[in-house]
Amino acid sequence: MLSASVLPLAGPALAQEQSSTQLGEIVVTAQKRAQNLQEVPVAITAFNAEMVEQLGVRDALDISGMAPNVTIMQGTTSNSAAVISMRGISNGGSESFGLDSANGLYVDGVYIGRSGAASLDVMDIERIEVLRGPQGTLFGRNTTGGAIAFISRAPSDEFRAKVEAGYGNYNAWNVRATIDPGEIAGFATSFSYNHSQRDGVVDNILQPDDAKDPGARKSDSFRAAVRREFGGTASVQYIFDYSKVDGITTAFQLTHVGDGTPRQPIFIDGQQLLITQPAPVGPYMAGVTFTQPECAAYSAPTRSYRDKMCNDRPNTALDETWGHNLQIENDFGAFQFKSTTGYRIWESSNDTDLDGLGTFSGPVFTQATLMNGLPASLLGFIVPDQATANYLASQSVPRQTLSFFETMNQREHKQFSQELEFAGDTDTLDWVVGGFYFHEKGNENNPQNSGYVLDTNGIFLGSFGALGPSLAAANPARYRAVITRSSLVYEAESQSTALYGQGTYYVGGRDGKLRLTAGGRYTWDKKELNRTQNGAAPLAVTEHGDAKFDQFTWNLMAAYDLREHMNVYGRIATGYRSGGFNSQDPVIPGTKELASFDPESVISYEIGLKSELFDRRFRLNASAYHNIYTDLAVNIPRVDAPPGTFATRVGNAGEVTYTGFDIETQAILNDNFWVEANLGYIDIEYQEFMTGQSVIPGAPPINVASITEAGYTSPLTASAAVNMEFPVSFGRVFGRLSYTYEDGKLSFNNSLGVPFNEEIRGDDRNVIDAQIGVDGLNFGNAQGEVRLWVKNLTDSHDFVRGVDFAALGLAGGYYADPRTFGITVSARF
C-alpha cells in the first residue's frame, strides 16, 4: 500500500494524515494564515520537505520548470545570482543595485532585496510556495510577476537527528547533518550544517586542477534556530543562517563574431532606426598570435557545445551571506499578532573571462602609430619631410597582449526589514492588517577591460581623399584593437514603507459556497544612487540621483464551491515594481544629476478552477489570465553607448499584454504508482515600446513594439513525472522518472542594439531526470535510505543563456550542466 508519508509526491505539497488511496491535503500560508491550497483563490505550487529532499533542491535554481510558467537561470558572474521568470515577467540579466527584481523571493517571511543574492543554499526546508501572478497586496512591491517563499522547519521539542552523505561524477560529494537536541529549559533548538563541492564540468586547458575548472563549486552552510513557547499562546523564534559559495563561474563560450559586413538597415513605418554595428572581430582574429598556442584550436566561434576551452582569467566567484530572523507571535484571543524582523548581509566578488578565449597578441591602434609601416613614397604626400616618411615606414604597427572582455566585481549589500501583522477571524470573516518597513544599502566596484576592433581602412578612405585607396591598399594592419579600461563605482540606498489589509467574507457562514476577498496596500519608496566613477578615471564631482515613488495596489477575489472538493474563482489584482536608476546612464545634460526610470505597474484578470475528483485520487488545478503592464521595466542594450563599449539600461515600455494559462495535475493510479504533470503557456504582445532611435539627430522616439518580444521568457513550459513505490520486508523501494520542457529564451527584446540576438536564442530544453532508492534499512540505532539519482539523463548540451556584447563584435553564452549522477545515503535517528 502507498504510505501516507509518501503521498505528497503525488503533488508537491504539505500533506496531512489521510487515507493512503487519496491525495494529501496541501497546507499553505500564502494569505498570511494556514489554509488548504484548494481553497485559496491564487495560482500556487507547493513543495513539501520530502519533495525538496527527493528532488535535491539546493536553491531557487533547482525549482526551474517544476511549476508552470516558471523558469530560473543562473547569473553570469556570480554563483548566487538567479534570473527568475514567472508568467513571462523576468528581472532580466542585470544584477545592478539600481534595478529591483520583478519576482519576490522570501525566506521565512523576510524579503530578499537583490537578485544577486537570490540563489540561496537552502537547508531544513519545511515547504516552498510558488505564487504566480501579481502579489501586490500581502507581499508588496516588486512582485508583479509573482513570489517564491521558502519556509524552514521550526525546531522540535523532541530529539531528532539526520545525517546524509553523497558522491557523484565530477568528484562531487556532500555531507549534511541536522540535529534537534530536544527541549532544554523550555528552549527548542535546531542546528544544521551542509558541505558540498564538485569539480568543473568544462575543462579549461590552461588550468591543470579540475577543482578550478568552470562550473567547480564549493559551499558551506550553517543554520541555527531556537524557539521558546510562552503560556501556550506566545512564541519567540530566532534563526541565524550563513552560507559561503566559492567556485568558478560557468564557462562562457564564444559563438559569434562580427565579420566586417555592415548590418542591413531596419525600418519601421518608413523611418530608419539607429542600430549597432558589430566590430570586425573575425578578420582581426585571423592575424593574432595566442600567448598559449594550444588555445588557437578553441578560438573559432561555434554554437556547437565544447567541453574544452581556454580561460585566461581565474573566473573565481565568492559569495557570502549572513541572515538573522526574529519572529515573535502571540494569540490574544480576539486577534493574533506576529512580528518578523530580518537583517541580511551579502558580499560578492568575482574575476571573470567573458570572451571564452585565451590571451593573444594583436595589432593595437593609437593616433601616433596610424602611419607606421606604410610605404615612404605614399607618406611623402602626407608628412612634411622625407626623413619623417622614411622613419614612419620603418616602424611596425605596435602589438599588445590583450583579451576582448574581462570583468571584476566587488559588491556589498545590507538590508533590514520589519513587518507587523495583526490577524483575526469570526464565523464569517478572516482579516489581516499589517505594516512593512525595508531599508537596504549596497555598493559596487566593477572594473572592465575590453578590446574594440577598428577597421583603420575606414580612416584612410574617409580622411585622405584621392590618396585614401592607395593608403588602404598598403595598410600593414587593417584591423587594430583599442584597449578600453573603465570602472563603474557607485553606492545605492533605498527605503520602502507600506501599510496593507485584506479580508475574506464567507457568505452564509463558513459552510457557505461563496467567499469574497478584498485587499489593498499603499507603498512609499525612496531611492538614491551616488556614482563616483563611470569610465577610466574617478569623477571630480560625485553624480547623484534621488527619486521617490508611491503606489496603491489592490485585489478583489471571489471563490465559489461548485460541489465538495471543486471550486472556481475569479481574481483582479494589481502590482507595482519600484522605479530606480541606471547605474551606467549619463547625467542629465548640464547637471550632475541622474535621471530615474519609472515604476512598473500591472492589472491582472484571472479565472481558475481547483478540483479533486474520483474520490480525491485526481487533482486538477487550472487558471487563465490576462495581464496588462504599463511602463514595464525592460533591460535594453544602448545603441548610443560610447564607441568601443557595451552598456545596457532599463527603459519603460508603454503597454504590454500577457495572456496565458497554467495547468497542474496529480493522480494516484494504484497502490504503487502516481503521476503529476503541469503545462504553462503565455502569449506576450508589446503594444507600445518607445525606445527606437531615428538615424536623424533630434527626431522623436520610435515605437518598436512590432519587432519586440520578451527576453528571458519561455512561452511554453511543461513537465511530467511518474512516481512509484513498492513495499518490501524492511521498508520500501521507491523511484521517480521526470521530464521537463522549456522553450528557448531570447536574452534581449529586439536586435537593434544586439546584432546576434536571434543567433544566441537559447535551445528548447528537454530534460529527463531519474532516481531509485530503498528506505527503511537498518543502520543500528538509525533508519537508513540509499538513493541513486541522475540529472539530465540524456546528456543534452543545451544552450541556455546568451550574451551579446553588441558593438564589441562578439557574442556567446552558457550551456546547461551535462549529465550528473550519484548516490546519496542518509540515516535518521
N, C-alpha and C positions, 0 to 999 in steps of 0.2 A: 504493500500500500504506500501511497505517497504521503510522506510525513509532513506535519504542519510546519516544521522548521524550514522546509524547502519550498513550500508553497509560494513564497514571494517571488521565486524565479519565474513563475507563470506570468508575472508582470512586475517590473522593477517597483518595489513597493515596501511599505512597512506593514506587516501582517499581524493581525490578532489571531488568537487561537480559534480555529473554526474546523468544520468538517474537512477531512482530508480529500474529499472529492469536490470541494468548492474553492474558488479563488479567495484569497485572503483580503480582508478589508485594508484599504490604504489610508493611513492617517497622515495628514499634512498640516502645517501651520502657516500656510500662505496668507491667510486672512487674520493673522495675529492671534489665533486660537486653534486648538486641536480640533480637526474636522475630518470626516470621511471625504476623501478626494472626490468621490462620485457626487457629492452634494455641493461642491464648490464651483460656481459658475465662471471658472477660469481654466484655460488650457494648461494643464500641469502634467509633467512626467516626474515620477519619484523613484528613487533607488534606495533600497534599504541596505543595512550593513552587510548582509550576506551577499547581496548582489555586487556591492562595491568590492568586497574581498574576492569573489569568484572572478570578476572581470579584470582584476588587477588595476583598479582605478587608483592612480597615484596623484593626479592633479586634474585641473579642469580640462586639459587637453585630451584626457582619456575618455571623456564622455561625448566626444565629437561623433555625430551620426547616430547616437543612441536615442535621441529624441527627434521627432520630425522637424524639419526646417531649422535645425541647429547644427552648425559646424564650427569647429575651433581649430585654428592653426597656430603653430609655434612662431615666435618672433624671429627676427633675423640676427640680431647682435646680442641677444640675451637668452639665457636658458630658462628664465622665469616669465617671459612675456607670452601673452596669448592674444590672438586676434579672434574674437568671438563674434559670430554672426547668428542672429536669431530672426527668423521670418524676413530675411533679406537685409536687415539692418546690422551694419558692422561698425566697429570702432576704427576700421581701416588699419593701415600698416604703420601709422605714426605712433611713436612712443614718447612724444613730446609732452611736457607738463602743461602746455598751453591748451591741449585738447582733452576733453573728458570722454570716457567711454560711453557708448550708447546702450550698453547692456550691463546692468549692475551685477556685481559679484559680492556676496555676503558670506562671512564666516561667523557663525554663532551670533547673528544679528548685527555684526559690525561690517559696515560698508568698506570695500577695498577701493581706494580712490584712483589708483593708477593701473593702466593696462599692463605696464611693465612688470608689475608685481602680482599679476593675476594667475599665474601658473603655480599654484600652491602645492607643496608636498604634503598632501592631506594624510591624517592619521586618526585612527579610532573614530571613524565616522558612523554616526547612527543612521543618517539618511542624507540624500541630496535631492533638492527640489528644483526643477527647471520650469519656470513660469514664462510662457510665451505670450507676447503682446504687451502693450504699454502697462506699466505698473506704477503710474504716477501718483496714486493716492496713498497707499500704505508703504510703498518702498521709495517713492520720491523721484527727484530729478535723475537724469542720466539712466533711465530705464525705458526709453522709447521703443526699444526692441524687445526687452524682457529682462528677466533677472534669474540668477542662479544662486541658490542658497545652500551652503554646506552647514550641517548641524552635527556637532560632535556628541559623543556619548557622555552622559553625566557619570561621575564616579559612583561605584557601587558600595553599599554599606556592608557587603559580604566579600570575603576573599575570592578573587578570581585572577587568573594569570593565563597568558598565552604567549608562546614563542613560535617564531616562524623563520625558516631559512630556505633560500632558493639558489639555484645555479642554472645558468643558461649559456647559449652561444655568445660570442664576442666577450668571453670571460666575464659574463655578468653574474653578480652574486649579491645577495641581500640578506640581512638579518633584521628581525623586528621583534620587539618584546613589549608587552603591556602587562602591568601588574596593578591590581587594586588590593591594597593590604587589608581592606575591611575597615569598618568604623572604629576610630580610636578617639576617645574623649569627645565623642559627638561629631567628629570630623570624618567625612568620607573622602578618600584621596584616590587619584589615579595617575600613573606615570607611564609614559611611552617613549621608546627610542627606536629609531629606524636608521639603518645604514644601507645604502645601495650604491653600486658602481658597475660600470661596464667599459670596455674598450671602444674605440671608434668603429664606425661601420663603413667608412670610406678610408682607403689607405693614402695618406699624404706621403709621397715617396721621399720627401725631404725630411721626414720625421721617423727615426727608427723605432721609437717607443709607441706601441699600439695604444697605450693608455693616453697618448696625446694626439691621436688621430681625430678628425672631425666626427662629432657625434659621441665622443667619450664623455662620461659624466660620473661625478661622484657627489653624493649628497648625504648629509647627516641632519636628522631632525629630532627634536626633543619636545615633549609636551607634558605639562603637569597641570592637574586640576584638583581643586579642593572645594568641598561643598559642606555646608552646615545647615541643618534644619532647625527651626525655632518654633516650638509650640504647635507643630502640625500645620501651620498656615504660612509661615515665612521661611525663606531660604536665602543664603548668600553663596555665590559660586564665583571662584576666581580661576582663570585659565591663563597659563603662560605657554607660548609656543616659540620655538626657534628653529630656523631652517637655514642651512648653508648648502648651496648648489655650486659646485666648482667643476668646470668642464670645458670642452672645446665645442664651439658652436657648429651647427650643421654645415656641411660643405656647400659653398656656393659654386655652381658650375656655370661656366660661360657657354651660352647657347647661340648668341647672335652678335655680330659686329657690323658697323657701317662699312660699306664698300666704296664710298665716294660718289655714288649715284644720287642725285638730288631726288627728294620725295616729290611725288606729284601733288600739285596744289589741291586744296579741299575748298569747295564752295557750298554755301547754304543760301538759298534764295538769291543767287547771283552775286553774293558777297564772298570775296576770297578771305579765308581765315589765316591768321598767323599760325604757323606750325613750326615744330622743332626739327631741324636737320641734324642727323647724327654725324659725328666726326668720322673721318675715313680711317677707322682703326684697322680694318682688314689690310689695306695696302701698306700701312705703316708697319704692321707686324711682320710683313714679308721681309723687312730689312733689319730686324733687330737680332741681337745675339743674346741668348739666355745665359745668365750667370751660372746656372746649373744646366749643362747641355741636355741632361735627361728630361728636362721639363718641356723641351721643344715638341716632343711627341704628344703632349697634352695641351698644346696651345691653340689648336684649331677648334673653333666653336662648334658645338654639336648639341642637338636636342636629345640624342641617344644617351642613356644613363652610363656614367663612368664610375667604376669602383676604385679608380686610382686618379690622383691629381696632384698638382703642386700648389702648396700654400706657403708663401714666404713669410707671412705673419704667423704668430703663435695661435691666433684665433681663440685666445683664452676668454672665458667669461665667468665672473664670480658674482653671485647674488646671495645676499644675506637678508633675512627678515626676522624681526622680533615682534611679538604680539602680546598685548595684555588685554584681558577681557574680564570685566567685573559685572556680574548680574545680581541684582537684588530684587526679590519678589515677595509679595505678601497678599494674602486673600483677606480683605476686610469684611467679607460677607456681602455687602451691597455692591462691592466692586473689587477688582483685582488690580494690583499695581506692579509694574515692572520697570526697572531701570537697567539700561545697558550702557556701560562705559567702555570705550575702546581706545587704545593707543598703540600705533604701529609704526615701525621704522623699516625702511627698505634702503639698502645700499647696493649699488651695482657698478661693476667696472668690466670693460671688455677691450680687446685689441684684435681687430678683425680684418681679414683679407676679403675684399668684396669684388675681386675680378677673376678669381679662380685660376690665376696664373702665377708662376714664379717670377722673381725679379729678372729684368733683362736690361740690356744696354741698347740705346737707340738715339738717333739724332734729336737734339733739342733746339728750340727756337729762342733766339734773343734778337733784338733790333740790331745790336752791334755786329752780329755774325751772319746776317742775312746774305751778304755778298760773298762770304767765304767759298772758295773753290770754283768760282765762275771764271771763265776764260778772261785773261788780261785784255784781249782785244775788244771784248764787249765792255769790260769795266772801264776802259779808257773813255767811253762815251758818258760815263756817269761820275767818276771821281775826278778831282782836279789835276792830278799829275800821274804820269806813267809809273813812278816808283810806288805810289799807293796802290795802283791797279795790280802791279806785279806782286806786292805783298799780300793783298787780299786773295789773289789767285793761288798763292802758295799755302794758304791756310785751309785746313779741313773744317768741315762743319762739326761743331762740338757734339760729343755724345755723353750721355749720363745714364747711370743705373737708376731705374725707376720702377714703380708699379702704377697701374692705371687707377686703382681706387683702394684706399685703405683708411680705416677709421678707428679711432679710440674714443672711449666714452667713460665718463665718471658721473654717476647720478647718486643723489641722496634725497630721500623723501621721508617726511614725518607727518603723521596725521593723528588728530584727536577727534573723537566723536562721542556724543552723549544723546541718548534717546530715552524719553519717559513715556510710558504707556499706562493708560487707565482703561480698563475694560469691564463690562458687566453684561448681565443677561436677565431677562424676565421670561414669562410664559410666551411672550410674543415678540421679543426684541433682543437682538445681540448688538452691542455697541462697543466702539473703541475710539478713544481720542488720544492724541499724543503731541509731543514736541520733539524736534530734532535739531541738533547743532553739530556742525562739522567744520574743522579747520585743518588745512594742510599747507605745507611749505616744502618746496623742492628746489634743487639746483642741478644744473647740467653743465659739464665742460666737455665739448665734443670737437677735438681736433680732427681734421680730414686732410689727406693728401691725395691729389688726383692728377692725372695726366690728360691733357686735352690736345688732340692731334690737329695741326693746321696743314692745309694744302697750300704751301707757300707759292705755288704757281699762280694762285689767285692774286697774290700781292704783285707779282711781276706783270701779269696780264692787265691788272686794273690800275697800275700806277706808273707804267713806263712807256705808254703809247706804242709807237711802232716798234720800239725795241723790245717790248714785252714778250712776243712769241720766241724770239731768239734767246732771251734770258731763261724763259721757261724750259726751252728745249735743252739748255745746257745746265740746268739746275742739278747740282750733285746730290741733293737730298730734298726731293719734292715734299715729302711728309715729315714734319718735325713736331715734337711734343712740347707743350708749355706746361711746366710744373706749377701747380697751384696748391699752396698750403694756406689753410684757413682754419679758424676755430669759431665755434659758437659757444658763448658763455653767457648764461643768464640765471636768474632766480625768479621763481614764480610762487605766488601765495594766493590762496582762495579761502573764502569763508561762506558757509551756507547755513541758513536758519529756516525752519519750516514748522508750521502747525497743521495738523490733519485730524480728520474724524471720519468715521464710517459706521453706518448702522444697517442691520438687516431686519426687516419686519416680516414675521410669519403670519400671513393672512389666515385667520381662522385658528390660530394657535400652531404649536409645533407639529401637530398631526395634520395640518392643512397641506394642500397641494402646492400653494403658491408662496414664493419667497421673493421679496423686493429689497434691493440693496441700493443705497446711495452713499457717496462719499466725496470728500473734497480735501484739497491740500493747497496751502499757499506757501510759496518758496521765495526767499530773498537770497540772492547770490552777489558776492563781491569778489572781483579778481584783479590781481596786479601782476605785472611782469617787468622786471628790470634787467636790461641787457647791457653787458659791459664789453662784449666783443662779438663781431659778426663779419669776420674777414681775417686778413693776415695779421693785423695789429689790434691791440686793445683800443677801445674808443676813448677819446679825450673826455667826453661827457656821456654819462650813463643815459641810455634811451629807456623810456618809461611808458608803460601802458596801464591804464586804470579804468575799469568798467564795472557797472552794476546792472544786474538783470533781476527781474521778478516775474512770477507767473502763477496763475491759479489753474490747477489741474483737477479734474473730477471724473467720476464714473457713475454710471447707472446700470444696474443689472437686475434681471428677473429670471427666476428658475421655476419651472412647473413640472410636477410629477405626473407623468402620463399613467404610470402604474408603479407597483413596487419595483425598485431597482432600475427604473428608467425615467429619465427626466430630460427636458430640453431647456435651453437657456438662451437669453439674448443679452448682449453687453455693449454699451457705448462707453468708451474710455478715452481719456486724453493723456498725453505725456509731454515731457519737456526735457530737453538737454541744454544745459547752460552754454552760453556763448563763451568766447575765450580769445586768445591771441595766437597769431602765427609767430613762432619764435624767430623765423628767418626773414620775415617781411621787412621791407624798407620802412623807414619812418614816414609820417605824413610830411609832404614837401614843405620846407621852411620851418620845421619844428623838430624836436627830439621826442615826439610822441608817437606811440604805436597805435594803429587802429585795431579795433576788435572786430571779430566776425559775430554774426547774430545768433541768438538761441535757435534751436530746432524744436518744432512742436508737431504733434500728431493728434488726429482724432481717428479712433478705430471703431469700426462696426463689426460685431462678431455674433454669430449664432452657433450653437453647439448642441450635441447630443451626448449624454452619458448613460450607458446601459450595461446591465448584466443579465444574460439570457441563459436558457437551458439549465435552470436550477443553479445559476451562478457558476456555470462551467465555462462561460464565454463572456468576455468583456469587450465592448466596442465603444470607444470614445472618439468623437469626430467634431471638428469645428471648421467653419469657413469665415473668412474675414476680408474686410476692405479697409485699408488704412490710407489716410490722406496726410502726407507730410508737407509742411510748409517750412521753408528755409532749411531744408535738410543739409546737415553739415557733411561736406564731401572733401576728401583729400585730393587735391588737384596738382599735377606737375606744372611748374611755371614755364610758360613759353617765353617769358620775358626775363628769365634769370640772367645774371651777368654772364658774359661769354666764358665758356670753359667750365661752368659749374652746373651742378644738378641740385634743384631745390623743389620742394612741394609746399603747398599752402592749403589751408582749409577755406573753402568757399561755401556759400549758401545757394542751394538750388531752390528756385521759386516754388514749385509744386511737383510732387512725385506721388504716384499712387501705387500701392502694393495690394494685390488681390491674390488670395490663395486659400489653401485648405491643409489640414493635417489630420491624420487618422492613426489611431493606436488600437491594437487588438491583442488579446491574450486568450488562450483556450487550453483547457485540460482535455486531452484526447482520451486518456485512460489512466489507470493507476501508475503507469510508468513513463508516460510521455506528455509533455505540454509544450506549446509553441507560443511565440509572440511575433508581432510584426508592426512596423509603422511606415507611413508614407506621408511625405510633405511636398507640396508644390506651390510655387509663387510666381506670379507674373508682375513685372515691375515696368511701369511706364513713366518716363520723365515728361512732364507737361511743359515745364519751363526751367531752363538752366542757362542763365545769362552770364556765361563765363568765356564765350568766344571773343577773340580779339581780331579786329579787322587789320589788314595789312596797311590800311590808310591811317596814319597817326591822328589821334584825336577823335576817331569815329566811335560811336556808342557801342556798348557790348552787344554781342550777337547771341541769340538763343540757339544753343547747340543740342537741345533735347533730342532731336531726331537722330543724332549719331551717338547717343549716350546710353549706356547700360550700367547696371550696378556692379561694383567691384567687390571682391572677396565674398561672393554670394553664389551658392549652388541653387539654381531654380528648382531642381528635383533632388530630393533625398529619400532614401528608403532603407529599411533594414528588416531582417527576418532571422529567427533563431529557433532551433529545435533543442529542447532540453530533455534529459532522460534520467531516470533513477530506478535502480533495481535493488531490493533488499537482499542482503547476504547474511550469513550466520553471525558475523561480528559487527555488522553495521549496514553500509550501503555502498553501491557503486553508482557514480553519477557522471554525467557528461553534458557537453553543450557544443553545438555547431552553429555559428552565426555568420551572416552575410550583411555587409553594409555597402550602400551605393551613394556616391555624391557626384553631382555634375561638376565638371571642371570650372574653375573660377578665373575671372579676369582680375588683374591687380589694380587697374585704374579704369575710370569710367569711359574714357574715349582715347583715341590715338593722336589727338592734336599735339600734346606735349611729350608723348612717348611713342617713338616710331615703331617699336616692336611689340606693342601691347597685345595685338592679336596673336602674334607668333609665340608669345610666352603665356598664353592661356593655359591654365592647369589641365592636367589629364582628368577624364572621367575616372572615378575611383571605384573599383570592385574589390572589396577586401573580405577575405574569409579568415575567421579565427576559429580555433577549436581547442577543447580541453577534455580530459577524462581523469577521474580520480576515485579514490576509495576513502571512506570516512569510517570512524569507529574502531580504528586499530588500537590495540592495547600497548601503550608505551609506559608500562609500570603504573605509576600513580596518575598518568595522564591519558587522555583520549586523543588519538592522533589522526592525521589526514595526510595523504600523499596525492599530489595533483601534477599531471603532465599537461603542458599547455604549449600552444603555438599561435603566434600572431602573424598575419599576412602569409597564410599557408601557401599561397601560390607564388610567393616571392615576386610580386608585381612591383616594378620600379616606376612609381607614379610621380610625375612632376606636379608638385602641389602648390608651389608659390613662386611667382615670377617677380623680378625686379628689373625695371628698365631705367638705365641711367641717362636716358634722353640724349642731350647734346654731347655727352661724353662718348657716345657711339658704341656702347656695349650694353648687353642685356643678358640675363641668365636667371638662375633661381635655385630652388631647393627640391630635393626628392624625398619622398617618404622613406621611413626606415625599411630595410629589406626584411626578409623573414627572420623572426626571432623565436626561439623556443627554449624551454627549460623545464625544470622540476621544482616544485615547492613542497616542503614538508613542514607541518605545523603540529603543535601539541597544546591542548587546553587542560589546565589544572583546576 
